[in-house]
Amino acid sequence: MAWPQWIVRRLARFKQGEGRFLRSTGDYRFVRELGRGGMGVVWLAEKLGVSGFSKLVAVKMILTDRLRDLRGLEMFLDEARLVANLVHPNIVQVYQLGRTRREVFIVMEHVFGVTLLKLIERLVELKREMPIDIGCYIIARICYGLNYAHRKCNRDGHHMQIVHRDICPSNILISFRGIPKLTDFGVAKAVSSKVDDEGNIVWGKYPYMAPEAVQRQGTTPKSDLYSLGLVLYELFTGHLAHDVATTRALTDLLQHETATDRDVRSRRPDFSEPLAKIILKATEGDPEARYSDARELAVDLEQFLLSHFLFPDEDRLSTFLAGLFPQAEKHRWW
């Protein structure tokens, strides 16, 4: 005898994650998987409450078979504790750290949008270039979120000395409402971190790593600015400035690199000289020659926009995304 169709549909949804519940201070119904990495998986989930209350959130869970990895688990907990008090419009908000018998999870803001990487890939696919005003606007907003994190103090007023260490296009989200947000502090360091082995392990992704990081000399907020400068280069060219996959390859590249290699004008001859110089300053090999902090970089980008009578905002970015992604119009007013 065949199963009734409603049971078949229910089982199919359960296999996809729907119907699963986390029992903590409330119920979370899993809707669908958003992404998966080496340590964990991120789900789109619905927070359920009394009287029909419902809120969509993202739930980041450490994989069950990785719970025995005490070092990885401690880093996961470090991320939750660190980001819990980072409250800024350009940083993805964390709401809760929870644990059940079989799961450890972080509940965070769900951003209806795309990663900056997806945006870059979409432009390359369509053979279009990133508009100057929108690219500068996105990075300037991320700068303000990053500057807040770099300057963050704890409740006792002590500087937390946060360094993200993994600035890259896949860790920058852009909501369809036109709000850029920095996410994934999974390998960030701070004075409160339980895991601190920067001298032994190279953190981050090789194409965006600062020279001092790959040389294991320790990272600072200026290391994040270097990475963000490389993101700017990629944003306006559609190409990686450092297309490498190993520490050795990156070390060799940095030893022979010149300023011309990091100059956007080598790929876009008609590119604005003042903006090209901003990117070159952010990606200086010597940290002392870079911007002093993320706010200074943001101000230079905004001054460039003003001097060219460009005034981008959330609505301009939202409209731009709606022209690239079919689902954007549906979610831009959520």
PABA-475931 format. One record per residue (C-alpha): residue number from 1; residue in three letters; x, y, z. Coordinates in nm, 2 decimals, padded with zeros to 4 digits. Layout:
N
@resi: NUM	resn: ALA	c1: X	c2: Y	c3: Z
...
! end
This chain:
334
@resi: 1	resn: MET	c1: 00.00	c2: 00.00	c3: 00.00
@resi: 2	resn: ALA	c1: 00.14	c2: 00.34	c3: -00.10
@resi: 3	resn: TRP	c1: 00.20	c2: 00.61	c3: 00.15
@resi: 4	resn: PRO	c1: -00.04	c2: 00.91	c3: 00.14
@resi: 5	resn: GLN	c1: 00.10	c2: 01.20	c3: -00.06
@resi: 6	resn: TRP	c1: 00.10	c2: 01.43	c3: 00.25
@resi: 7	resn: ILE	c1: 00.33	c2: 01.19	c3: 00.43
@resi: 8	resn: VAL	c1: 00.56	c2: 01.17	c3: 00.13
@resi: 9	resn: ARG	c1: 00.58	c2: 01.55	c3: 00.12
@resi: 10	resn: ARG	c1: 00.64	c2: 01.57	c3: 00.49
@resi: 11	resn: LEU	c1: 00.92	c2: 01.32	c3: 00.48
@resi: 12	resn: ALA	c1: 01.08	c2: 01.50	c3: 00.18
@resi: 13	resn: ARG	c1: 01.08	c2: 01.83	c3: 00.37
@resi: 14	resn: PHE	c1: 01.23	c2: 01.66	c3: 00.68
@resi: 15	resn: LYS	c1: 01.52	c2: 01.53	c3: 00.48
@resi: 16	resn: GLN	c1: 01.59	c2: 01.88	c3: 00.35
@resi: 17	resn: GLY	c1: 01.59	c2: 02.01	c3: 00.71
@resi: 18	resn: GLU	c1: 01.23	c2: 02.13	c3: 00.74
@resi: 19	resn: GLY	c1: 01.06	c2: 01.98	c3: 01.04
@resi: 20	resn: ARG	c1: 01.38	c2: 01.97	c3: 01.25
@resi: 21	resn: PHE	c1: 01.36	c2: 02.16	c3: 01.58
@resi: 22	resn: LEU	c1: 01.62	c2: 02.29	c3: 01.82
@resi: 23	resn: ARG	c1: 01.49	c2: 02.30	c3: 02.17
@resi: 24	resn: SER	c1: 01.66	c2: 02.58	c3: 02.36
@resi: 25	resn: THR	c1: 01.49	c2: 02.89	c3: 02.49
@resi: 26	resn: GLY	c1: 01.25	c2: 02.85	c3: 02.20
@resi: 27	resn: ASP	c1: 01.18	c2: 02.65	c3: 01.89
@resi: 28	resn: TYR	c1: 01.37	c2: 02.69	c3: 01.56
@resi: 29	resn: ARG	c1: 01.22	c2: 02.52	c3: 01.25
@resi: 30	resn: PHE	c1: 01.48	c2: 02.46	c3: 00.98
@resi: 31	resn: VAL	c1: 01.38	c2: 02.58	c3: 00.63
@resi: 32	resn: ARG	c1: 01.68	c2: 02.51	c3: 00.41
@resi: 33	resn: GLU	c1: 02.06	c2: 02.49	c3: 00.42
@resi: 34	resn: LEU	c1: 02.23	c2: 02.81	c3: 00.33
@resi: 35	resn: GLY	c1: 02.59	c2: 02.70	c3: 00.33
@resi: 36	resn: ARG	c1: 02.84	c2: 02.44	c3: 00.46
@resi: 37	resn: GLY	c1: 03.21	c2: 02.46	c3: 00.55
@resi: 38	resn: GLY	c1: 03.47	c2: 02.24	c3: 00.71
@resi: 39	resn: MET	c1: 03.35	c2: 02.30	c3: 01.07
@resi: 40	resn: GLY	c1: 02.98	c2: 02.36	c3: 01.04
@resi: 41	resn: VAL	c1: 02.66	c2: 02.43	c3: 00.84
@resi: 42	resn: VAL	c1: 02.44	c2: 02.74	c3: 00.82
@resi: 43	resn: TRP	c1: 02.06	c2: 02.70	c3: 00.80
@resi: 44	resn: LEU	c1: 01.78	c2: 02.94	c3: 00.73
@resi: 45	resn: ALA	c1: 01.55	c2: 02.88	c3: 01.02
@resi: 46	resn: GLU	c1: 01.22	c2: 03.02	c3: 01.16
@resi: 47	resn: LYS	c1: 01.21	c2: 03.13	c3: 01.52
@resi: 48	resn: LEU	c1: 00.87	c2: 03.03	c3: 01.65
@resi: 49	resn: GLY	c1: 00.70	c2: 03.20	c3: 01.95
@resi: 50	resn: VAL	c1: 00.36	c2: 03.24	c3: 02.11
@resi: 51	resn: SER	c1: 00.06	c2: 03.38	c3: 01.93
@resi: 52	resn: GLY	c1: 00.19	c2: 03.32	c3: 01.59
@resi: 53	resn: PHE	c1: 00.52	c2: 03.49	c3: 01.64
@resi: 54	resn: SER	c1: 00.77	c2: 03.41	c3: 01.37
@resi: 55	resn: LYS	c1: 01.11	c2: 03.55	c3: 01.27
@resi: 56	resn: LEU	c1: 01.35	c2: 03.42	c3: 01.01
@resi: 57	resn: VAL	c1: 01.71	c2: 03.38	c3: 01.13
@resi: 58	resn: ALA	c1: 02.03	c2: 03.20	c3: 01.03
@resi: 59	resn: VAL	c1: 02.15	c2: 02.92	c3: 01.25
@resi: 60	resn: LYS	c1: 02.52	c2: 02.83	c3: 01.23
@resi: 61	resn: MET	c1: 02.58	c2: 02.48	c3: 01.37
@resi: 62	resn: ILE	c1: 02.90	c2: 02.30	c3: 01.44
@resi: 63	resn: LEU	c1: 02.89	c2: 01.96	c3: 01.27
@resi: 64	resn: THR	c1: 02.82	c2: 01.67	c3: 01.51
@resi: 65	resn: ASP	c1: 03.14	c2: 01.48	c3: 01.41
@resi: 66	resn: ARG	c1: 03.35	c2: 01.79	c3: 01.48
@resi: 67	resn: LEU	c1: 03.23	c2: 01.83	c3: 01.84
@resi: 68	resn: ARG	c1: 03.52	c2: 01.62	c3: 01.96
@resi: 69	resn: ASP	c1: 03.76	c2: 01.87	c3: 01.80
@resi: 70	resn: LEU	c1: 03.81	c2: 02.07	c3: 02.12
@resi: 71	resn: ARG	c1: 04.02	c2: 02.34	c3: 01.95
@resi: 72	resn: GLY	c1: 03.77	c2: 02.39	c3: 01.67
@resi: 73	resn: LEU	c1: 03.48	c2: 02.39	c3: 01.92
@resi: 74	resn: GLU	c1: 03.66	c2: 02.66	c3: 02.13
@resi: 75	resn: MET	c1: 03.70	c2: 02.87	c3: 01.82
@resi: 76	resn: PHE	c1: 03.33	c2: 02.84	c3: 01.74
@resi: 77	resn: LEU	c1: 03.25	c2: 02.95	c3: 02.09
@resi: 78	resn: ASP	c1: 03.50	c2: 03.23	c3: 02.06
@resi: 79	resn: GLU	c1: 03.32	c2: 03.36	c3: 01.75
@resi: 80	resn: ALA	c1: 02.99	c2: 03.37	c3: 01.93
@resi: 81	resn: ARG	c1: 03.12	c2: 03.54	c3: 02.24
@resi: 82	resn: LEU	c1: 03.31	c2: 03.79	c3: 02.03
@resi: 83	resn: VAL	c1: 03.04	c2: 03.89	c3: 01.79
@resi: 84	resn: ALA	c1: 02.76	c2: 03.90	c3: 02.05
@resi: 85	resn: ASN	c1: 02.84	c2: 04.25	c3: 02.15
@resi: 86	resn: LEU	c1: 02.94	c2: 04.38	c3: 01.80
@resi: 87	resn: VAL	c1: 02.62	c2: 04.59	c3: 01.74
@resi: 88	resn: HIS	c1: 02.66	c2: 04.78	c3: 01.41
@resi: 89	resn: PRO	c1: 02.45	c2: 04.82	c3: 01.10
@resi: 90	resn: ASN	c1: 02.73	c2: 04.69	c3: 00.88
@resi: 91	resn: ILE	c1: 02.81	c2: 04.38	c3: 01.09
@resi: 92	resn: VAL	c1: 02.58	c2: 04.07	c3: 01.09
@resi: 93	resn: GLN	c1: 02.42	c2: 04.06	c3: 01.44
@resi: 94	resn: VAL	c1: 02.45	c2: 03.75	c3: 01.66
@resi: 95	resn: TYR	c1: 02.14	c2: 03.68	c3: 01.88
@resi: 96	resn: GLN	c1: 02.22	c2: 03.37	c3: 02.08
@resi: 97	resn: LEU	c1: 02.47	c2: 03.09	c3: 02.15
@resi: 98	resn: GLY	c1: 02.30	c2: 02.77	c3: 02.25
@resi: 99	resn: ARG	c1: 02.37	c2: 02.40	c3: 02.31
@resi: 100	resn: THR	c1: 02.17	c2: 02.09	c3: 02.32
@resi: 101	resn: ARG	c1: 02.28	c2: 01.73	c3: 02.39
@resi: 102	resn: ARG	c1: 02.40	c2: 01.69	c3: 02.03
@resi: 103	resn: GLU	c1: 02.44	c2: 02.04	c3: 01.89
@resi: 104	resn: VAL	c1: 02.62	c2: 02.37	c3: 01.95
@resi: 105	resn: PHE	c1: 02.47	c2: 02.66	c3: 01.75
@resi: 106	resn: ILE	c1: 02.48	c2: 03.03	c3: 01.70
@resi: 107	resn: VAL	c1: 02.16	c2: 03.21	c3: 01.61
@resi: 108	resn: MET	c1: 02.22	c2: 03.52	c3: 01.40
@resi: 109	resn: GLU	c1: 02.06	c2: 03.78	c3: 01.17
@resi: 110	resn: HIS	c1: 01.96	c2: 03.64	c3: 00.83
@resi: 111	resn: VAL	c1: 02.05	c2: 03.87	c3: 00.55
@resi: 112	resn: PHE	c1: 01.83	c2: 03.85	c3: 00.24
@resi: 113	resn: GLY	c1: 02.08	c2: 03.92	c3: -00.02
@resi: 114	resn: VAL	c1: 02.40	c2: 03.79	c3: -00.18
@resi: 115	resn: THR	c1: 02.77	c2: 03.78	c3: -00.10
@resi: 116	resn: LEU	c1: 03.00	c2: 04.03	c3: -00.26
@resi: 117	resn: LEU	c1: 03.16	c2: 03.72	c3: -00.43
@resi: 118	resn: LYS	c1: 02.83	c2: 03.64	c3: -00.59
@resi: 119	resn: LEU	c1: 02.79	c2: 04.00	c3: -00.71
@resi: 120	resn: ILE	c1: 03.14	c2: 04.00	c3: -00.86
@resi: 121	resn: GLU	c1: 03.07	c2: 03.66	c3: -01.04
@resi: 122	resn: ARG	c1: 02.74	c2: 03.79	c3: -01.17
@resi: 123	resn: LEU	c1: 02.91	c2: 04.10	c3: -01.32
@resi: 124	resn: VAL	c1: 03.18	c2: 03.88	c3: -01.48
@resi: 125	resn: GLU	c1: 02.91	c2: 03.65	c3: -01.62
@resi: 126	resn: LEU	c1: 02.73	c2: 03.95	c3: -01.77
@resi: 127	resn: LYS	c1: 03.05	c2: 04.10	c3: -01.89
@resi: 128	resn: ARG	c1: 02.97	c2: 04.42	c3: -01.70
@resi: 129	resn: GLU	c1: 03.20	c2: 04.64	c3: -01.48
@resi: 130	resn: MET	c1: 03.12	c2: 04.74	c3: -01.12
@resi: 131	resn: PRO	c1: 03.00	c2: 05.10	c3: -01.12
@resi: 132	resn: ILE	c1: 03.25	c2: 05.32	c3: -00.95
@resi: 133	resn: ASP	c1: 03.00	c2: 05.48	c3: -00.71
@resi: 134	resn: ILE	c1: 02.85	c2: 05.15	c3: -00.60
@resi: 135	resn: GLY	c1: 03.18	c2: 04.98	c3: -00.55
@resi: 136	resn: CYS	c1: 03.31	c2: 05.27	c3: -00.33
@resi: 137	resn: TYR	c1: 02.99	c2: 05.28	c3: -00.14
@resi: 138	resn: ILE	c1: 03.00	c2: 04.91	c3: -00.05
@resi: 139	resn: ILE	c1: 03.35	c2: 04.92	c3: 00.07
@resi: 140	resn: ALA	c1: 03.31	c2: 05.24	c3: 00.26
@resi: 141	resn: ARG	c1: 03.02	c2: 05.09	c3: 00.46
@resi: 142	resn: ILE	c1: 03.22	c2: 04.78	c3: 00.54
@resi: 143	resn: CYS	c1: 03.51	c2: 05.01	c3: 00.65
@resi: 144	resn: TYR	c1: 03.28	c2: 05.17	c3: 00.91
@resi: 145	resn: GLY	c1: 03.17	c2: 04.83	c3: 01.04
@resi: 146	resn: LEU	c1: 03.54	c2: 04.72	c3: 01.05
@resi: 147	resn: ASN	c1: 03.65	c2: 05.04	c3: 01.22
@resi: 148	resn: TYR	c1: 03.39	c2: 04.98	c3: 01.49
@resi: 149	resn: ALA	c1: 03.51	c2: 04.62	c3: 01.55
@resi: 150	resn: HIS	c1: 03.88	c2: 04.74	c3: 01.56
@resi: 151	resn: ARG	c1: 03.80	c2: 05.00	c3: 01.82
@resi: 152	resn: LYS	c1: 03.56	c2: 04.79	c3: 02.02
@resi: 153	resn: CYS	c1: 03.60	c2: 04.79	c3: 02.40
@resi: 154	resn: ASN	c1: 03.45	c2: 04.54	c3: 02.65
@resi: 155	resn: ARG	c1: 03.22	c2: 04.64	c3: 02.93
@resi: 156	resn: ASP	c1: 03.51	c2: 04.74	c3: 03.15
@resi: 157	resn: GLY	c1: 03.64	c2: 04.98	c3: 02.89
@resi: 158	resn: HIS	c1: 03.93	c2: 04.76	c3: 02.79
@resi: 159	resn: HIS	c1: 04.02	c2: 04.76	c3: 02.42
@resi: 160	resn: MET	c1: 03.94	c2: 04.41	c3: 02.27
@resi: 161	resn: GLN	c1: 04.20	c2: 04.44	c3: 01.99
@resi: 162	resn: ILE	c1: 03.99	c2: 04.26	c3: 01.74
@resi: 163	resn: VAL	c1: 04.13	c2: 04.16	c3: 01.40
@resi: 164	resn: HIS	c1: 03.90	c2: 03.99	c3: 01.16
@resi: 165	resn: ARG	c1: 04.18	c2: 03.80	c3: 00.97
@resi: 166	resn: ASP	c1: 03.94	c2: 03.67	c3: 00.69
@resi: 167	resn: ILE	c1: 03.83	c2: 03.97	c3: 00.49
@resi: 168	resn: CYS	c1: 03.72	c2: 03.85	c3: 00.15
@resi: 169	resn: PRO	c1: 03.43	c2: 03.88	c3: -00.09
@resi: 170	resn: SER	c1: 03.25	c2: 03.57	c3: 00.05
@resi: 171	resn: ASN	c1: 03.25	c2: 03.72	c3: 00.40
@resi: 172	resn: ILE	c1: 03.08	c2: 04.04	c3: 00.29
@resi: 173	resn: LEU	c1: 02.70	c2: 04.02	c3: 00.25
@resi: 174	resn: ILE	c1: 02.49	c2: 04.28	c3: 00.07
@resi: 175	resn: SER	c1: 02.12	c2: 04.28	c3: 00.15
@resi: 176	resn: PHE	c1: 01.87	c2: 04.34	c3: -00.13
@resi: 177	resn: ARG	c1: 01.77	c2: 04.65	c3: 00.07
@resi: 178	resn: GLY	c1: 02.12	c2: 04.79	c3: -00.02
@resi: 179	resn: ILE	c1: 02.30	c2: 04.74	c3: 00.32
@resi: 180	resn: PRO	c1: 02.65	c2: 04.59	c3: 00.31
@resi: 181	resn: LYS	c1: 02.74	c2: 04.37	c3: 00.61
@resi: 182	resn: LEU	c1: 03.06	c2: 04.21	c3: 00.73
@resi: 183	resn: THR	c1: 03.02	c2: 03.85	c3: 00.86
@resi: 184	resn: ASP	c1: 03.21	c2: 03.54	c3: 00.97
@resi: 185	resn: PHE	c1: 03.44	c2: 03.63	c3: 01.26
@resi: 186	resn: GLY	c1: 03.52	c2: 03.26	c3: 01.29
@resi: 187	resn: VAL	c1: 03.90	c2: 03.30	c3: 01.28
@resi: 188	resn: ALA	c1: 03.91	c2: 03.65	c3: 01.43
@resi: 189	resn: LYS	c1: 04.15	c2: 03.72	c3: 01.71
@resi: 190	resn: ALA	c1: 04.10	c2: 03.94	c3: 02.02
@resi: 191	resn: VAL	c1: 04.24	c2: 03.96	c3: 02.37
@resi: 192	resn: SER	c1: 03.95	c2: 03.75	c3: 02.49
@resi: 193	resn: SER	c1: 04.02	c2: 03.46	c3: 02.25
@resi: 194	resn: LYS	c1: 04.08	c2: 03.12	c3: 02.41
@resi: 195	resn: VAL	c1: 04.26	c2: 03.00	c3: 02.10
@resi: 196	resn: ASP	c1: 04.57	c2: 03.21	c3: 02.01
@resi: 197	resn: ASP	c1: 04.82	c2: 03.04	c3: 01.78
@resi: 198	resn: GLU	c1: 04.88	c2: 03.30	c3: 01.52
@resi: 199	resn: GLY	c1: 05.26	c2: 03.24	c3: 01.53
@resi: 200	resn: ASN	c1: 05.21	c2: 02.87	c3: 01.43
@resi: 201	resn: ILE	c1: 04.91	c2: 02.88	c3: 01.19
@resi: 202	resn: VAL	c1: 04.84	c2: 03.11	c3: 00.90
@resi: 203	resn: TRP	c1: 04.47	c2: 03.22	c3: 00.91
@resi: 204	resn: GLY	c1: 04.25	c2: 03.35	c3: 00.63
@resi: 205	resn: LYS	c1: 04.24	c2: 03.29	c3: 00.26
@resi: 206	resn: TYR	c1: 04.57	c2: 03.31	c3: 00.06
@resi: 207	resn: PRO	c1: 04.45	c2: 03.55	c3: -00.22
@resi: 208	resn: TYR	c1: 04.36	c2: 03.81	c3: 00.05
@resi: 209	resn: MET	c1: 04.63	c2: 03.76	c3: 00.31
@resi: 210	resn: ALA	c1: 04.86	c2: 04.05	c3: 00.42
@resi: 211	resn: PRO	c1: 05.24	c2: 04.00	c3: 00.39
@resi: 212	resn: GLU	c1: 05.28	c2: 04.00	c3: 00.77
@resi: 213	resn: ALA	c1: 05.02	c2: 03.73	c3: 00.80
@resi: 214	resn: VAL	c1: 05.18	c2: 03.49	c3: 00.56
@resi: 215	resn: GLN	c1: 05.52	c2: 03.56	c3: 00.72
@resi: 216	resn: ARG	c1: 05.37	c2: 03.48	c3: 01.06
@resi: 217	resn: GLN	c1: 05.47	c2: 03.81	c3: 01.20
@resi: 218	resn: GLY	c1: 05.13	c2: 03.87	c3: 01.36
@resi: 219	resn: THR	c1: 04.83	c2: 04.06	c3: 01.23
@resi: 220	resn: THR	c1: 04.69	c2: 04.40	c3: 01.32
@resi: 221	resn: PRO	c1: 04.39	c2: 04.60	c3: 01.20
@resi: 222	resn: LYS	c1: 04.61	c2: 04.72	c3: 00.91
@resi: 223	resn: SER	c1: 04.62	c2: 04.36	c3: 00.80
@resi: 224	resn: ASP	c1: 04.24	c2: 04.37	c3: 00.75
@resi: 225	resn: LEU	c1: 04.28	c2: 04.69	c3: 00.55
@resi: 226	resn: TYR	c1: 04.53	c2: 04.52	c3: 00.32
@resi: 227	resn: SER	c1: 04.28	c2: 04.25	c3: 00.26
@resi: 228	resn: LEU	c1: 04.00	c2: 04.50	c3: 00.20
@resi: 229	resn: GLY	c1: 04.22	c2: 04.68	c3: -00.05
@resi: 230	resn: LEU	c1: 04.26	c2: 04.35	c3: -00.25
@resi: 231	resn: VAL	c1: 03.88	c2: 04.32	c3: -00.24
@resi: 232	resn: LEU	c1: 03.86	c2: 04.66	c3: -00.39
@resi: 233	resn: TYR	c1: 04.10	c2: 04.56	c3: -00.67
@resi: 234	resn: GLU	c1: 03.89	c2: 04.25	c3: -00.75
@resi: 235	resn: LEU	c1: 03.56	c2: 04.45	c3: -00.73
@resi: 236	resn: PHE	c1: 03.67	c2: 04.69	c3: -01.00
@resi: 237	resn: THR	c1: 03.86	c2: 04.44	c3: -01.22
@resi: 238	resn: GLY	c1: 03.68	c2: 04.11	c3: -01.18
@resi: 239	resn: HIS	c1: 04.02	c2: 03.95	c3: -01.12
@resi: 240	resn: LEU	c1: 04.21	c2: 03.84	c3: -00.81
@resi: 241	resn: ALA	c1: 04.52	c2: 04.06	c3: -00.74
@resi: 242	resn: HIS	c1: 04.69	c2: 03.75	c3: -00.59
@resi: 243	resn: ASP	c1: 04.57	c2: 03.44	c3: -00.76
@resi: 244	resn: VAL	c1: 04.75	c2: 03.19	c3: -00.54
@resi: 245	resn: ALA	c1: 04.66	c2: 02.87	c3: -00.35
@resi: 246	resn: THR	c1: 04.95	c2: 02.81	c3: -00.12
@resi: 247	resn: THR	c1: 05.18	c2: 02.99	c3: 00.12
@resi: 248	resn: ARG	c1: 05.48	c2: 02.94	c3: -00.09
@resi: 249	resn: ALA	c1: 05.31	c2: 03.07	c3: -00.41
@resi: 250	resn: LEU	c1: 05.20	c2: 03.38	c3: -00.22
@resi: 251	resn: THR	c1: 05.54	c2: 03.44	c3: -00.07
@resi: 252	resn: ASP	c1: 05.70	c2: 03.42	c3: -00.41
@resi: 253	resn: LEU	c1: 05.45	c2: 03.65	c3: -00.56
@resi: 254	resn: LEU	c1: 05.49	c2: 03.91	c3: -00.29
@resi: 255	resn: GLN	c1: 05.87	c2: 03.90	c3: -00.32
@resi: 256	resn: HIS	c1: 05.85	c2: 04.00	c3: -00.69
@resi: 257	resn: GLU	c1: 05.54	c2: 04.22	c3: -00.69
@resi: 258	resn: THR	c1: 05.56	c2: 04.59	c3: -00.78
@resi: 259	resn: ALA	c1: 05.31	c2: 04.87	c3: -00.74
@resi: 260	resn: THR	c1: 05.22	c2: 04.83	c3: -01.11
@resi: 261	resn: ASP	c1: 05.10	c2: 04.48	c3: -01.04
@resi: 262	resn: ARG	c1: 04.85	c2: 04.61	c3: -00.79
@resi: 263	resn: ASP	c1: 04.74	c2: 04.91	c3: -01.00
@resi: 264	resn: VAL	c1: 04.38	c2: 04.87	c3: -01.13
@resi: 265	resn: ARG	c1: 04.49	c2: 05.07	c3: -01.43
@resi: 266	resn: SER	c1: 04.70	c2: 04.78	c3: -01.56
@resi: 267	resn: ARG	c1: 04.36	c2: 04.61	c3: -01.63
@resi: 268	resn: ARG	c1: 04.15	c2: 04.92	c3: -01.68
@resi: 269	resn: PRO	c1: 04.36	c2: 05.19	c3: -01.84
@resi: 270	resn: ASP	c1: 04.07	c2: 05.44	c3: -01.82
@resi: 271	resn: PHE	c1: 04.03	c2: 05.39	c3: -01.45
@resi: 272	resn: SER	c1: 04.03	c2: 05.69	c3: -01.22
@resi: 273	resn: GLU	c1: 04.38	c2: 05.78	c3: -01.10
@resi: 274	resn: PRO	c1: 04.28	c2: 05.91	c3: -00.76
@resi: 275	resn: LEU	c1: 04.08	c2: 05.59	c3: -00.69
@resi: 276	resn: ALA	c1: 04.36	c2: 05.37	c3: -00.81
@resi: 277	resn: LYS	c1: 04.59	c2: 05.55	c3: -00.57
@resi: 278	resn: ILE	c1: 04.35	c2: 05.48	c3: -00.28
@resi: 279	resn: ILE	c1: 04.37	c2: 05.11	c3: -00.36
@resi: 280	resn: LEU	c1: 04.75	c2: 05.12	c3: -00.39
@resi: 281	resn: LYS	c1: 04.78	c2: 05.28	c3: -00.05
@resi: 282	resn: ALA	c1: 04.55	c2: 05.02	c3: 00.11
@resi: 283	resn: THR	c1: 04.76	c2: 04.74	c3: -00.03
@resi: 284	resn: GLU	c1: 05.11	c2: 04.87	c3: 00.06
@resi: 285	resn: GLY	c1: 05.34	c2: 04.58	c3: 00.16
@resi: 286	resn: ASP	c1: 05.47	c2: 04.79	c3: 00.45
@resi: 287	resn: PRO	c1: 05.19	c2: 04.83	c3: 00.72
@resi: 288	resn: GLU	c1: 05.32	c2: 05.17	c3: 00.81
@resi: 289	resn: ALA	c1: 05.26	c2: 05.30	c3: 00.46
@resi: 290	resn: ARG	c1: 04.89	c2: 05.19	c3: 00.46
@resi: 291	resn: TYR	c1: 04.59	c2: 05.38	c3: 00.60
@resi: 292	resn: SER	c1: 04.61	c2: 05.44	c3: 00.97
@resi: 293	resn: ASP	c1: 04.26	c2: 05.29	c3: 01.02
@resi: 294	resn: ALA	c1: 03.95	c2: 05.18	c3: 00.84
@resi: 295	resn: ARG	c1: 03.77	c2: 05.51	c3: 00.90
@resi: 296	resn: GLU	c1: 04.05	c2: 05.69	c3: 00.71
@resi: 297	resn: LEU	c1: 04.00	c2: 05.46	c3: 00.41
@resi: 298	resn: ALA	c1: 03.63	c2: 05.52	c3: 00.42
@resi: 299	resn: VAL	c1: 03.67	c2: 05.89	c3: 00.43
@resi: 300	resn: ASP	c1: 03.90	c2: 05.89	c3: 00.13
@resi: 301	resn: LEU	c1: 03.65	c2: 05.68	c3: -00.07
@resi: 302	resn: GLU	c1: 03.37	c2: 05.92	c3: 00.03
@resi: 303	resn: GLN	c1: 03.58	c2: 06.23	c3: -00.05
@resi: 304	resn: PHE	c1: 03.65	c2: 06.08	c3: -00.39
@resi: 305	resn: LEU	c1: 03.28	c2: 06.03	c3: -00.45
@resi: 306	resn: LEU	c1: 03.20	c2: 06.38	c3: -00.35
@resi: 307	resn: SER	c1: 03.47	c2: 06.53	c3: -00.57
@resi: 308	resn: HIS	c1: 03.31	c2: 06.35	c3: -00.87
@resi: 309	resn: PHE	c1: 02.95	c2: 06.44	c3: -00.77
@resi: 310	resn: LEU	c1: 02.86	c2: 06.08	c3: -00.70
@resi: 311	resn: PHE	c1: 02.61	c2: 06.03	c3: -00.42
@resi: 312	resn: PRO	c1: 02.53	c2: 05.66	c3: -00.39
@resi: 313	resn: ASP	c1: 02.30	c2: 05.53	c3: -00.11
@resi: 314	resn: GLU	c1: 02.10	c2: 05.22	c3: -00.01
@resi: 315	resn: ASP	c1: 01.83	c2: 05.28	c3: -00.26
@resi: 316	resn: ARG	c1: 02.08	c2: 05.31	c3: -00.55
@resi: 317	resn: LEU	c1: 02.25	c2: 04.99	c3: -00.44
@resi: 318	resn: SER	c1: 01.92	c2: 04.81	c3: -00.40
@resi: 319	resn: THR	c1: 01.80	c2: 04.91	c3: -00.74
@resi: 320	resn: PHE	c1: 02.13	c2: 04.80	c3: -00.89
@resi: 321	resn: LEU	c1: 02.10	c2: 04.46	c3: -00.73
@resi: 322	resn: ALA	c1: 01.74	c2: 04.43	c3: -00.85
@resi: 323	resn: GLY	c1: 01.87	c2: 04.46	c3: -01.21
@resi: 324	resn: LEU	c1: 02.11	c2: 04.17	c3: -01.16
@resi: 325	resn: PHE	c1: 01.93	c2: 03.92	c3: -00.95
@resi: 326	resn: PRO	c1: 01.57	c2: 03.81	c3: -01.02
@resi: 327	resn: GLN	c1: 01.50	c2: 03.74	c3: -00.66
@resi: 328	resn: ALA	c1: 01.61	c2: 04.08	c3: -00.54
@resi: 329	resn: GLU	c1: 01.29	c2: 04.27	c3: -00.61
@resi: 330	resn: LYS	c1: 01.10	c2: 04.03	c3: -00.40
@resi: 331	resn: HIS	c1: 01.32	c2: 04.07	c3: -00.10
@resi: 332	resn: ARG	c1: 01.43	c2: 04.43	c3: -00.12
@resi: 333	resn: TRP	c1: 01.14	c2: 04.56	c3: 00.10
@resi: 334	resn: TRP	c1: 01.15	c2: 04.27	c3: 00.35
! end
